[in-house]
């Protein structure tokens, strides 16, 4: 569904994951909606064992 990269947020000196939609899927509106829904649902969660979005 996407590619995930390990990066560093230099302002906070922490490791982060960056999830990027695959270029071959960007023209698929269903895929794009799923990607947005996942981001929205994940952003609503708050727990010490979950990553922040």
Buried (B, 14 or more C-beta within 10 A) or exposed (E): EEEEEEEEEEEEEEEEEEBEBEEEBEEEEEBEEBBEEBEEEEEEEEEEEEEEB
